[in-house]
Amino acid sequence: MPATLEHERFCAEIIDQTRLFRDILDGTALDTPVPSCPEWALRDLAVHVGDGHRWAAEIVRTRAADAVPDEAVPGRGGPVRTSDAVGDAAALDAWLAESAQLASDELRIAGPQAAVWTFVPEGRAAFWARRRAHETLVHRADAALAAGSGFDADHVLAADCIDEWLGIIASEEAKQHRPALRTLDERAGETLHLHATDTAADVAAEWLITLGEGGISWRRSHEKASVALRAPLTDLLQVFFRRVPPTSDQVEVLGDATLLDFWLEHVSFA
């Protein structure tokens, strides 16, 4: 499904979502573990977000025809750590802000139709604007879980985030990277319904996902399914990206819960 937002909006969201991410880090110890990314502390998560911005910026800046090697990305890895915790936090914050600005600026200069390398067939700069906005949104949820703070998101952006990820995991490239996606046909013909319970009619945040022998298909629709996941949209988003378990009190599962578990296990890139 095409993006529901314009390129310029995604470019702005890269900066806005990174700012909200930085707000969570402000005053939170950078060695705080991230429960949804068990091998990482908050500093690792922050460097991952900033590195992703800088990698995308370099791909777009150079109009790369292939993936840019990590070592070719300026400023990758974040600021050098010191024994000054306060200074380290300030340096990381400034580096994150700069990373987001770099990505946003390069994407605006290029425009959505600039031909660049992407890991799906799209091959346009628009892919990276959308990807970096949504990647940061999801990692902001990770940071909020680590810090014990609240998480919310614009409904149109959150719904498009689900659309985008469904498109990615349906691609042949994703199946090559994540072989488990090729085994979804074990339950071909079964369906999942994602139902956001708190959105306005103009957002229409409901999805019907069908598992088929050749992959998955989906549409925004209110229909009966083998299993339904109902929750406010931000909670639905967090379950969809395995940040919150489907057994959480925040969500309701109706029908075959084993199918939902099967889906979540097989589509995860964690």
TAJO-V250346 format. One record per residue. N is the residue number from 0. RES is the residue in one letter. BURIAL is I if it has 24 or more other ideal C-beta (glycine too) atoms within 12 Angstrom, else O. D_CENTER is the distance of its C-alpha to the mean C-alpha in whole Angstrom. Layout:
N&RES&BURIAL&D_CENTER / N&RES&BURIAL&D_CENTER
This chain:
0&M&O&16 / 1&P&O&16 / 2&A&I&14 / 3&T&I&16 / 4&L&I&15 / 5&E&O&17 / 6&H&I&17 / 7&E&O&18 / 8&R&I&16 / 9&F&I&13 / 10&C&I&15 / 11&A&I&16 / 12&E&I&13 / 13&I&I&12 / 14&I&I&15 / 15&D&I&15 / 16&Q&I&11 / 17&T&I&13 / 18&R&I&16 / 19&L&I&15 / 20&F&I&13 / 21&R&I&17 / 22&D&O&18 / 23&I&I&17 / 24&L&I&18 / 25&D&O&22 / 26&G&O&24 / 27&T&I&22 / 28&A&O&24 / 29&L&I&21 / 30&D&O&23 / 31&T&I&21 / 32&P&O&20 / 33&V&I&16 / 34&P&I&17 / 35&S&I&13 / 36&C&I&13 / 37&P&O&17 / 38&E&O&18 / 39&W&I&17 / 40&A&I&18 / 41&L&I&17 / 42&R&I&18 / 43&D&I&17 / 44&L&I&13 / 45&A&I&14 / 46&V&I&16 / 47&H&I&12 / 48&V&I&11 / 49&G&I&14 / 50&D&I&15 / 51&G&I&12 / 52&H&I&13 / 53&R&I&16 / 54&W&I&16 / 55&A&I&14 / 56&A&I&17 / 57&E&I&20 / 58&I&I&19 / 59&V&I&19 / 60&R&I&22 / 61&T&I&24 / 62&R&O&23 / 63&A&I&23 / 64&A&O&23 / 65&D&O&22 / 66&A&O&19 / 67&V&I&20 / 68&P&O&22 / 69&D&O&20 / 70&E&O&24 / 71&A&O&24 / 72&V&I&21 / 73&P&O&23 / 74&G&I&22 / 75&R&I&20 / 76&G&O&20 / 77&G&I&21 / 78&P&I&24 / 79&V&O&27 / 80&R&O&27 / 81&T&O&31 / 82&S&O&32 / 83&D&O&32 / 84&A&O&29 / 85&V&O&29 / 86&G&O&29 / 87&D&I&26 / 88&A&I&24 / 89&A&O&25 / 90&A&I&25 / 91&L&I&21 / 92&D&I&21 / 93&A&O&22 / 94&W&I&21 / 95&L&I&17 / 96&A&I&18 / 97&E&I&20 / 98&S&I&17 / 99&A&I&15 / 100&Q&I&18 / 101&L&I&19 / 102&A&I&16 / 103&S&I&17 / 104&D&O&20 / 105&E&I&20 / 106&L&I&18 / 107&R&I&20 / 108&I&O&23 / 109&A&I&22 / 110&G&O&21 / 111&P&I&19 / 112&Q&O&22 / 113&A&I&22 / 114&A&O&22 / 115&V&I&20 / 116&W&I&19 / 117&T&I&16 / 118&F&I&15 / 119&V&I&15 / 120&P&O&18 / 121&E&I&17 / 122&G&O&19 / 123&R&I&18 / 124&A&I&17 / 125&A&I&15 / 126&F&I&13 / 127&W&I&12 / 128&A&I&12 / 129&R&I&9 / 130&R&I&7 / 131&R&I&8 / 132&A&I&8 / 133&H&I&4 / 134&E&I&3 / 135&T&I&6 / 136&L&I&6 / 137&V&I&4 / 138&H&I&7 / 139&R&I&9 / 140&A&I&10 / 141&D&I&11 / 142&A&I&13 / 143&A&I&14 / 144&L&I&15 / 145&A&I&17 / 146&A&I&19 / 147&G&O&20 / 148&S&O&19 / 149&G&O&18 / 150&F&I&14 / 151&D&O&14 / 152&A&I&12 / 153&D&I&14 / 154&H&I&14 / 155&V&I&14 / 156&L&I&11 / 157&A&I&9 / 158&A&I&11 / 159&D&I&10 / 160&C&I&7 / 161&I&I&8 / 162&D&I&11 / 163&E&I&9 / 164&W&I&7 / 165&L&I&11 / 166&G&I&12 / 167&I&I&11 / 168&I&I&12 / 169&A&I&15 / 170&S&I&16 / 171&E&O&19 / 172&E&O&17 / 173&A&I&15 / 174&K&I&18 / 175&Q&O&19 / 176&H&O&17 / 177&R&O&16 / 178&P&O&20 / 179&A&O&19 / 180&L&I&18 / 181&R&I&21 / 182&T&O&23 / 183&L&I&21 / 184&D&O&24 / 185&E&O&26 / 186&R&I&26 / 187&A&O&26 / 188&G&O&27 / 189&E&I&25 / 190&T&I&23 / 191&L&I&20 / 192&H&I&20 / 193&L&I&17 / 194&H&I&19 / 195&A&I&18 / 196&T&O&21 / 197&D&O&21 / 198&T&I&20 / 199&A&O&22 / 200&A&O&24 / 201&D&O&23 / 202&V&I&19 / 203&A&I&20 / 204&A&I&17 / 205&E&I&18 / 206&W&I&17 / 207&L&I&20 / 208&I&I&19 / 209&T&I&21 / 210&L&I&22 / 211&G&O&24 / 212&E&O&26 / 213&G&O&24 / 214&G&I&21 / 215&I&I&19 / 216&S&O&20 / 217&W&I&18 / 218&R&O&19 / 219&R&I&19 / 220&S&O&22 / 221&H&O&24 / 222&E&O&26 / 223&K&O&27 / 224&A&I&25 / 225&S&I&26 / 226&V&I&23 / 227&A&I&22 / 228&L&I&19 / 229&R&I&20 / 230&A&I&19 / 231&P&I&18 / 232&L&I&14 / 233&T&I&13 / 234&D&I&14 / 235&L&I&13 / 236&L&I&10 / 237&Q&I&10 / 238&V&I&12 / 239&F&I&10 / 240&F&I&8 / 241&R&I&11 / 242&R&I&11 / 243&V&I&14 / 244&P&I&17 / 245&P&I&18 / 246&T&O&22 / 247&S&O&21 / 248&D&O&23 / 249&Q&I&20 / 250&V&I&20 / 251&E&I&22 / 252&V&I&23 / 253&L&O&25 / 254&G&O&27 / 255&D&O&26 / 256&A&O&24 / 257&T&O&24 / 258&L&I&23 / 259&L&I&19 / 260&D&O&20 / 261&F&I&20 / 262&W&I&17 / 263&L&I&15 / 264&E&O&17 / 265&H&I&17 / 266&V&I&13 / 267&S&O&12 / 268&F&O&11 / 269&A&O&12
